[in-house]
Amino acid sequence: MHHHGNLSRRRLLTQAGAAGLALGLGPMALAESDYPNQPIRFIVPFAAGGVTDLTMRTVSKYVATHMGHPIVIDNRAGAGGTVGLAGVAKANPNGYTIGATASSSIIATPLLNNDVPFDPSTDFAFICLLATVPMVLTVPVSVPATTAAEFLKYVEANRGKLNYGSTAVGHYGHVAMMEVSDSLKAGMVHSPYKGEAPLMQDLLGGTLQAAFFAPSTAKPLADAGKLRMLGISGSQRLRTLPNLPTLAEQGWSAPIFKMNPGWVGVIAPAKTPAPIIARLTDEYVGAIKNPGVAQQISEYGMDPVGANGEEFAATYRAEKPIWRALLAKAGLEIKGG
């Protein structure tokens, strides 16, 4: 009887293996069913304590608890995220090394540098677009505009007289305002600043007539009546600023206004098996759907999204050519793919 039990069990296992092969899962399917069975290393290509790092820690802590195995954060900062992403690209694609990326690290940085040691379009599997990083168009109270439409009228009436600033040539705050200036042939002058603090100082002082800021930077000053928020980037309103309309819904129709300047997401080495990618996608999308996690991410000044790998890859493919054109228009040399 005992012998017979073994035989039928062996036959069942053989049939299960054959079924796995028939579904195109390959012989690894059986091994993957017990994934994960050891800690997962999660490479964050930025320094500890930044907003991207905090977001990844918050989400991964939830996922680790849910999966029952630790996720160990490995901060590898440097070269605009390139050092950490190279680590993800070269890792063993077994599901035990995954990573984070910001949009700038896999779009702008590879476009502006020809020596990036990975190809974002082929070296990664996209797991989940966790959150977007929106920006708010702000003006000093001396500018007579309360909406994005009124601002355009003001720009038209003051051709050749207006100044705007951003934190770097080619950053969202630069190329988005350049789009406004060019579309109205307004000749607005751009000044790059070293960081948000001096940029804000000149906006509040009235040296600049417009600038884009992170919502968390702009909101307290708007609440205090020191500046005005006219609209927000992206395709949806920010949940922490529900009364602030998007620029797109106010008629600003160029692609730059419908996208967000940045996003953060989870990636894996390209050859990671599909069932493992599917599992990780479910876990990370599930984490963003958790109200506590979503709330925490909103408090970091991001907008929780939780798009799956296919949607994430589609976002990357759609935005790359837009950024390529905008960066070239901003006078930056496109060196890479």
N, C-alpha and C positions, 0 to 999 in steps of 0.2 A: 504494500500500500504506500509506504513511505517512498519507495523507488518510483512508483507511478506519479506521485505528487511532483517529484523533481522533474520528471519527464515532461509533464504537461506545463510546468512552469518554464522549462527551457523552450518548449514549443511556443508558448506565449511571448517570451522575450524575442525569439527569432521573428515571429510575426510582427511584433512591435517594431523591431529593427527594419524589417522589410517595408512596413508602412511608412516609417520615417524616410526611407530612401525613395519610396514611390512619390512622396510629397515633395521631393527635392530638398529635403532638409539635410540629407547626407548622414553619415554615421555619427557625426558629432551631436546630433539632436538629443540622443540619450544622455550624453555627458552634460549638455546645457540645461537639462531640466533641473539640475541641482545648483544652478547659478543663482546667487553667488554663494560660495562656501569658504571665502576668505575675505579679508579687508580689501576695499577698492581704493586705489590711489587716485586722487583728483588734483590735477595740476592747474593751479591758478597762475596765469602769466603776469600777475601784478603783485605789488607789495601788500602785505597783510594790513588790514585796517581801512583800506579804500572801499568805496561803495561797491565795486564789482566783487571784491573779496568777501565783504559782509553778506552780500546777496547770495553768493555761492555757498557760504558757510550755513546760512539760515536754511536754504533749500536742501542742501546735502544732509544736514542734521536730521531733517524730517524724513528724507529718503532712507537714510541709514537705519533709523528707528523702525521704519516700515518694512525694510528688507531684512532686518535682524543681523546686519553685518556692518562694521564700522566703515566710514568713508574718511580717509585720511587726507587732509588738505596739504598740498605741497606747493608753497609759494615760490615761483621762479620768475622774478621780475627781470626786465631788461629789454632794451631795443624795441620799445613800443609793443611788447607782448610777444615778440618774435622768438625769444629764448624759450619761453614756456611752450609755445605752440609747436616749435621744432621737437620738443620733448614728447608731446602728444603724437605727432606725426610718426616718430621713429619707435614708439613704444610697441611692445608685443600686443597684437590685436586680439586679446583673449577676454576683454571685458573687465580686466582688473587695473587698467590705466585708462582714465578718461580725463577730460579737461574742460576748461572754460575759455570762452573767447568774447571779446568785445568786437563790435562791427569794425572799428578802426583797425584792429589787429589783422583781420582777414580781408579787408577791402582797401582802406587808404594806405596802410603801411606797405603791402605788396605792390600797389600801384606806384608809389613814390620811391621805392628801393628795388634795384634789380638783383640784389644778392640775398633775398629772403630764402632761407633754406627749406622751403616747403612750397607746394602748390595748393592753395586753399581749395581749388575746384576739384582736385583729385585725391588729396591726402587725408581727407577727413570724412567721417560719417556724421551727419547732422542728427542730433538727438532731440533737443528741445530749445526753442527760443523762449527764454524765461521771462524777460521783461524788456521794455523799451525805455529809452532815456529821452523824454521830451524836453523842448526848450520853449521858453515864453518870450514873446516879443514885448519889450518894455520901452517906455519913453519917460523922460522927466516930466514933471507936472507943468513945466513951461511950454511943452508942446500941446497945442490945442486939438487933441484927438483922443476920443474915448473908445473908438472901434478901429478895426483894421481898415475898413473902408474910408473912414475919416482921415486916417493916417496917409492913405494914398493921395487924397485930395491935397493934403498939407505938403506932401513931397512934390507933387506937380506944381503947386503954387510957389515953391521955393527951390526951383532948379538951380544947381550950381552953388547952393549955400549950405547944404547939410552935411553933417559928419556922423559916421557910425563907427563902432569899435567891435573887436572880437578878441578872443584869447590867442588866436594864431591865424596866419595866412592859411586858407584852405579849410578852416574849421566851419562848422555849420553857421555860426553867427556871421561869418564873412560871406560865404557863398549865397546864403539865403537873402541877405540884404543887397548883395550885388545883383541878384535876380530882380529885386524890386527896382533898383536904380536903373538897370539896363532896360527893363520893360517900359519905364516911363522916360527914358533918356534924361535922367535927373542929375547925372554927374555927381552922385554922392561920394564923399571921400572916406576911404577906409583906413583906420589905424589899428594895428595889432598891439595888444597889451600882454604883459607878463603876468597873467593870472586874473581871476575874477575881481579881486579887491581893488586894484587900481582902475580897472575898467568901470566898476561900479561908482567909484569916486568921481570919475569924469562924467558919467551919465547923470548922477545926482547934481553935480556942479553945473550942468548945462553945456559943457564943452561938446558933448555928443548928444545927438537928437534921437538916437535909437541904439539898442543892443539886445541881443538874446542872452537870457540867463537860465540857469537851472531853476525849476519851480520852487525848490526849497530856499534858494537865494532870494528870489523875487518876492515871494508871498509876504514875508514879514514886513518888507519895506512898502509894499502896496497897501497892506493893512494899516500901516502907520501914516499913509497918505504922502509918502515921499516919492513914489513913482507910480506909473499906471501900467497895468498889464493889458495888452490889447488882443492877444490871441495866443494859442498854443499850437506847436507843430503836431504832425501826425494825423491819423485817420479817426481818432476818437478823443473825446474830452478826458481829462485826467480825473480819476475818481476822487482825488483830494481837492480838486478845483472844479466842481461840477458846473459852476456858473460861468466859467471862462470858455467861450466858444473856440473851436479850432480855427486856424487861419483858412483852411480849406472850406469850411462851412460859411466863412465870410467872403467867399468868392476868390480867394487866392489859389488859382488852379494849377500852377506849375508843380511838377513832381516833387521838387525839394520841400514844398510846404506840406505835402501829404505824407512824406516819410518823417521818421524821427531821426535826429542827428546820430543817435546811437542805439544799440541794443546789446544785450548780453545773453549768451546761450551756452549750451552744453554740447560738446563734440567728443568723438572717439576716433581712434585710428581707423583709416578707411576700410581695412579688411576685417574688422570686427564682425563676427557672425550675425546674420540678420535677426535670429531669435533673441540674442542678447541686446541688440540695439532696440528691438521692439519692447523688451522688458524695461530697459532703462528709460525709454520714451514714456511708457506708461507711468513709471515711478515719478519722473520729474514733472510731467504734465499734472499728475495727481497732486504733487506737492503744491504747485501754484494754485490749484483749485481749493486748497485748504485755506479757509478764511484768515486764520492766524498768520500763516506764512505770507499770504497776499497783503495783509495789513502791514506786516513788518517791512516788506519790500516797498510798499507805498511810502512808508516813513523814511526810507533811504532816498526818496525822491525819484523813484522809478515807477513805471506803470506795469503791473503784472500782466503777462500775456498767456504763457503756457501753450504755445503753438507746437504741434508735433514736428518730427524731423522733416517730413516732406514740405510742410509749410515754411519751416525754417530755411531749408535749402532754396525754396522758391523765392523767399525774401532776399537772400544773399544774391541769387542770380539776377533778380530784378533791379536791385539797388546798385550793383557794381558798375554797370555802364553809365548810370546817372552820375555817380560820384566821379567816374573817370572824366566825363565831360565837364563837370563843375570844377574839378581840381585843375584841369588844363586851362579852363577859362579864367581861373584865379591866378594864372601865370606860373603854376607849378609844373615842373617837367615830369611827364609820365615815363617812368623808366622800366617798370615791371608789368606783369600780367594782371 
